[in-house]
Structure formats: structure tokens, C-alpha cells
Amino acid sequence: MEDRSHTPHRLQTTLSPEQEVVVVELRRTLLLPLDDWLVITREFINPEVSRSALDRCLRRHGEPTL
């Protein structure tokens, strides 16, 4: 028997690749804290994004979370 990871092989994301590009580029420009950026992202880009999904997106693209 093998003990395998319970983590899904493909994580679900609420942001499309195009939305991720917009989020990351604007974050690099505005340098807002994560909670403020979450409010803006929900208002103008994707109302269904969660804080953890936004954090994962920024980390994937090498952006520090302030």
C-alpha cells in the first residue's frame, strides 16, 4: 500500500489567467495591503475571489503579501 497525498493534483482557482495578469500587474503598481487589494479585486475584477485564492495567486507570481 502506498500513502498518497490528499491534496488535489489541480487546485481550483476563481481567477482566469487574464484576470491573474491584471491583478498581479496592478498589485505591482499600487502596492496595497492584501485586505485592501481583496476589496478592489472583488469590486472590479471578480466578486467570487477569496482572500486565500488572491494570496495564492500573488505568491505564484512572486509578489510579497503586505
DSSP file (Angstrom, degrees, kcal/mol; ACC not computed):
  #  RESIDUE AA STRUCTURE BP1 BP2  ACC     N-H-->O    O-->H-N    N-H-->O    O-->H-N    TCO  KAPPA ALPHA  PHI   PSI    X-CA   Y-CA   Z-CA
    1    1 A M              0   0    0      0, 0.0     2,-0.4     0, 0.0     0, 0.0   0.000 360.0 360.0 360.0 141.4    0.0    0.0    0.0
    2    2 A E        -     0   0    0      2,-0.0     2,-0.8     0, 0.0     0, 0.0  -0.922 360.0-138.7-113.0 139.8    1.1    3.5   -0.8
    3    3 A D        -     0   0    0     -2,-0.4     2,-0.2     0, 0.0     0, 0.0  -0.862  29.6-168.9 -96.3 112.2    0.1    6.5    1.2
    4    4 A R        -     0   0    0     -2,-0.8     2,-0.0     1,-0.1    -2,-0.0  -0.637  27.5 -93.2-102.3 158.8   -0.6    9.3   -1.2
    5    5 A S        -     0   0    0     -2,-0.2    -1,-0.1     1,-0.1     0, 0.0  -0.353  21.1-146.0 -65.0 146.4   -1.2   13.0   -0.7
    6    6 A H        +     0   0    0      2,-0.1    -1,-0.1    -2,-0.0     3,-0.1   0.419  66.6 111.2 -93.3  -0.5   -4.8   14.1   -0.2
    7    7 A T  S    S-     0   0    0      1,-0.1    -2,-0.1     2,-0.0     4,-0.0  -0.572  78.7-109.6 -73.8 133.1   -4.1   17.4   -2.0
    8    8 A P        -     0   0    0      0, 0.0     3,-0.2     0, 0.0    -1,-0.1  -0.294  17.6-130.6 -59.6 147.3   -5.8   17.6   -5.3
    9    9 A H  S    S+     0   0    0      1,-0.2     2,-0.5    -3,-0.1    -2,-0.0   0.802  99.1  36.6 -70.0 -28.1   -3.4   17.5   -8.3
   10   10 A R  S    S-     0   0    0      0, 0.0    -1,-0.2     0, 0.0     2,-0.2  -0.962  83.6-143.9-129.0 113.6   -5.1   20.6   -9.8
   11   11 A L        -     0   0    0     -2,-0.5     2,-0.2    -3,-0.2    -4,-0.0  -0.533  21.3-117.7 -77.8 141.2   -6.2   23.3   -7.4
   12   12 A Q        -     0   0    0     -2,-0.2     2,-0.4     2,-0.0    -1,-0.1  -0.555  31.5-167.4 -75.5 139.1   -9.4   25.2   -8.3
   13   13 A T        -     0   0    0     -2,-0.2    36,-0.0     1,-0.1    40,-0.0  -0.958  22.6-156.1-126.9 149.7   -9.0   28.9   -9.0
   14   14 A T  S    S+     0   0    0     -2,-0.4     2,-0.4    36,-0.1    34,-0.1   0.596  76.2  79.0 -96.7 -14.3  -11.6   31.6   -9.3
   15   15 A L  S    S-     0   0    0     38,-0.1    31,-0.0    33,-0.1    -2,-0.0  -0.799  76.3-134.6 -97.3 134.7   -9.4   33.9  -11.3
   16   16 A S     >  -     0   0    0     -2,-0.4     4,-2.4     1,-0.1     5,-0.2  -0.378  32.3-103.7 -74.6 163.5   -9.0   33.3  -15.0
   17   17 A P  H  > S+     0   0    0      0, 0.0     4,-1.8     0, 0.0     5,-0.1   0.875 124.3  51.5 -57.6 -36.0   -5.4   33.6  -16.4
   18   18 A E  H  > S+     0   0    0      2,-0.2     4,-1.8     1,-0.2     5,-0.1   0.907 109.5  49.1 -67.0 -41.1   -6.3   37.0  -17.9
   19   19 A Q  H  > S+     0   0    0      1,-0.2     4,-2.8     2,-0.2    -1,-0.2   0.877 107.6  55.6 -65.5 -37.3   -7.6   38.2  -14.5
   20   20 A E  H  X S+     0   0    0     -4,-2.4     4,-2.7     1,-0.2     5,-0.2   0.909 105.9  51.3 -61.0 -42.0   -4.5   37.0  -12.8
   21   21 A V  H  X S+     0   0    0     -4,-1.8     4,-2.5     2,-0.2     5,-0.2   0.928 112.2  46.4 -61.1 -44.9   -2.3   39.1  -15.1
   22   22 A V  H  X S+     0   0    0     -4,-1.8     4,-2.4     2,-0.2     5,-0.3   0.932 113.3  49.0 -62.8 -46.6   -4.4   42.2  -14.3
   23   23 A V  H  X S+     0   0    0     -4,-2.8     4,-2.2     1,-0.2    -2,-0.2   0.930 114.3  44.8 -59.6 -47.8   -4.3   41.5  -10.6
   24   24 A V  H  X S+     0   0    0     -4,-2.7     4,-2.2     2,-0.2    -1,-0.2   0.923 114.2  47.7 -66.9 -44.9   -0.6   41.0  -10.5
   25   25 A E  H  X S+     0   0    0     -4,-2.5     4,-1.3    -5,-0.2    -1,-0.2   0.912 114.5  45.9 -65.1 -41.8    0.3   44.0  -12.7
   26   26 A L  H  X S+     0   0    0     -4,-2.4     4,-3.2    -5,-0.2     5,-0.3   0.884 110.5  54.3 -67.4 -36.7   -1.9   46.3  -10.7
   27   27 A R  H  X S+     0   0    0     -4,-2.2     4,-2.4    -5,-0.3    -2,-0.2   0.910 106.7  51.5 -62.5 -41.1   -0.6   45.0   -7.4
   28   28 A R  H  < S+     0   0    0     -4,-2.2    -1,-0.2     1,-0.2    -2,-0.2   0.826 116.3  42.0 -64.1 -30.7    3.0   45.8   -8.6
   29   29 A T  H  < S+     0   0    0     -4,-1.3    -2,-0.2    -5,-0.2    -1,-0.2   0.914 123.8  32.6 -81.3 -46.3    1.9   49.3   -9.4
   30   30 A L  H  < S-     0   0    0     -4,-3.2    -3,-0.2    -5,-0.1    -2,-0.2   0.781  79.8-156.3 -88.0 -28.7   -0.3   50.1   -6.4
   31   31 A L     <  +     0   0    0     -4,-2.4    -4,-0.1    -5,-0.3    -3,-0.1   0.879  30.4 166.0  52.6  45.2    1.4   48.1   -3.6
   32   32 A L        -     0   0    0     -5,-0.2    34,-0.4     1,-0.1    -1,-0.2  -0.557  42.9 -95.0 -85.7 154.3   -1.7   47.9   -1.4
   33   33 A P     >  -     0   0    0      0, 0.0     4,-2.6     0, 0.0     5,-0.2  -0.271  40.5-106.0 -62.2 157.5   -2.0   45.5    1.5
   34   34 A L  H  > S+     0   0    0      1,-0.2     4,-2.3     2,-0.2     5,-0.1   0.874 117.8  51.4 -57.1 -43.9   -3.7   42.2    0.8
   35   35 A D  H  > S+     0   0    0      1,-0.2     4,-1.5     2,-0.2    -1,-0.2   0.895 112.7  45.5 -65.4 -39.2   -7.0   43.1    2.5
   36   36 A D  H  > S+     0   0    0      1,-0.2     4,-1.9     2,-0.2    -1,-0.2   0.900 112.6  51.5 -67.1 -40.0   -7.4   46.3    0.6
   37   37 A W  H  X S+     0   0    0     -4,-2.6     4,-2.7     1,-0.2    -2,-0.2   0.848 105.0  57.1 -66.3 -33.3   -6.5   44.6   -2.6
   38   38 A L  H  X S+     0   0    0     -4,-2.3     4,-2.6    -5,-0.2    -1,-0.2   0.910 105.4  50.5 -62.4 -42.9   -9.1   41.9   -1.9
   39   39 A V  H  X S+     0   0    0     -4,-1.5     4,-1.9     2,-0.2    -2,-0.2   0.920 113.2  45.4 -61.2 -44.8  -11.8   44.6   -1.7
   40   40 A I  H  X S+     0   0    0     -4,-1.9     4,-2.6     2,-0.2     5,-0.5   0.916 112.6  50.6 -65.9 -43.3  -10.7   46.1   -5.0
   41   41 A T  H  X>S+     0   0    0     -4,-2.7     5,-2.8     1,-0.2     4,-2.1   0.915 112.3  46.8 -62.3 -43.2  -10.5   42.7   -6.7
   42   42 A R  H  <5S+     0   0    0     -4,-2.6    -1,-0.2     3,-0.2    -2,-0.2   0.865 115.8  46.3 -66.4 -35.1  -14.0   41.8   -5.6
   43   43 A E  H  <5S+     0   0    0     -4,-1.9    -2,-0.2    -5,-0.2    -1,-0.2   0.902 130.3  14.6 -74.3 -42.4  -15.4   45.1   -6.6
   44   44 A F  H  <5S+     0   0    0     -4,-2.6    -3,-0.2    -5,-0.1    -2,-0.2   0.653 132.4  26.7-113.5 -18.8  -13.9   45.4  -10.1
   45   45 A I  T  <5S-     0   0    0     -4,-2.1    -3,-0.2    -5,-0.5    -4,-0.1   0.820 124.8  -8.4-115.2 -55.1  -12.4   42.1  -11.3
   46   46 A N    > < -     0   0    0     -5,-2.8     3,-1.4     1,-0.1    -1,-0.2  -0.846  46.0-162.0-153.4 109.9  -14.1   39.0   -9.7
   47   47 A P  T 3  S+     0   0    0      0, 0.0    -5,-0.1     0, 0.0    -1,-0.1   0.637  90.6  58.4 -69.1 -12.5  -16.7   39.2   -6.9
   48   48 A E  T 3  S+     0   0    0    -34,-0.1     2,-0.1     2,-0.1    -6,-0.1   0.417  75.0 118.8 -98.3   2.1  -16.2   35.5   -6.1
   49   49 A V    <   -     0   0    0     -3,-1.4     2,-0.2   -35,-0.1    -7,-0.1  -0.446  53.3-143.9 -72.4 140.1  -12.5   35.6   -5.3
   50   50 A S     >  -     0   0    0     -2,-0.1     4,-2.2     1,-0.1     5,-0.2  -0.584  22.3-113.1 -98.1 164.8  -11.5   34.6   -1.8
   51   51 A R  H  > S+     0   0    0      1,-0.2     4,-2.3    -2,-0.2     5,-0.1   0.911 118.1  49.5 -62.9 -42.5   -8.7   36.0    0.3
   52   52 A S  H  > S+     0   0    0      2,-0.2     4,-2.6     1,-0.2    -1,-0.2   0.876 109.5  51.5 -67.1 -36.8   -6.7   32.8    0.2
   53   53 A A  H  > S+     0   0    0      2,-0.2     4,-2.2     1,-0.2    -1,-0.2   0.902 111.2  47.8 -65.8 -40.1   -7.1   32.5   -3.6
   54   54 A L  H  X S+     0   0    0     -4,-2.2     4,-2.3     2,-0.2    -2,-0.2   0.907 111.9  50.0 -65.8 -41.8   -5.8   36.0   -4.0
   55   55 A D  H  X S+     0   0    0     -4,-2.3     4,-2.4     2,-0.2    -2,-0.2   0.922 111.2  48.7 -61.8 -45.8   -2.9   35.3   -1.7
   56   56 A R  H  X S+     0   0    0     -4,-2.6     4,-2.6     1,-0.2    -2,-0.2   0.899 110.2  52.3 -61.8 -41.2   -2.0   32.1   -3.6
   57   57 A C  H  X S+     0   0    0     -4,-2.2     4,-1.3     2,-0.2    -2,-0.2   0.940 111.3  45.7 -60.2 -48.5   -2.2   34.0   -7.0
   58   58 A L  H  <>S+     0   0    0     -4,-2.3     5,-3.1     1,-0.2     3,-0.2   0.895 113.5  49.4 -65.0 -39.9    0.2   36.7   -5.8
   59   59 A R  H ><5S+     0   0    0     -4,-2.4     3,-1.7     1,-0.2    -1,-0.2   0.891 105.9  57.1 -65.8 -39.4    2.6   34.2   -4.3
   60   60 A R  H 3<5S+     0   0    0     -4,-2.6    -1,-0.2     1,-0.3    -2,-0.2   0.828 110.0  45.6 -59.0 -32.0    2.6   32.1   -7.5
   61   61 A H  T 3<5S-     0   0    0     -4,-1.3    -1,-0.3    -3,-0.2    -2,-0.2   0.241 122.0-105.9 -98.2  11.8    3.7   35.2   -9.4
   62   62 A G  T < 5S+     0   0    0     -3,-1.7    -3,-0.2     1,-0.2    -2,-0.1   0.678  70.4 144.1  77.9  17.9    6.4   36.1   -6.8
   63   63 A E      < -     0   0    0     -5,-3.1    -1,-0.2    -6,-0.2     2,-0.1  -0.782  47.9-128.2 -92.5 129.4    4.6   39.0   -5.2
   64   64 A P        -     0   0    0      0, 0.0     2,-0.7     0, 0.0    -5,-0.0  -0.478  19.1-126.3 -71.4 145.7    5.0   39.5   -1.5
   65   65 A T              0   0    0     -2,-0.1   -10,-0.0     1,-0.1    -6,-0.0  -0.855 360.0 360.0 -95.0 118.3    1.8   39.8    0.5
   66   66 A L              0   0    0     -2,-0.7    -1,-0.1   -34,-0.4     0, 0.0   0.440 360.0 360.0 -83.5 360.0    2.0   43.0    2.6
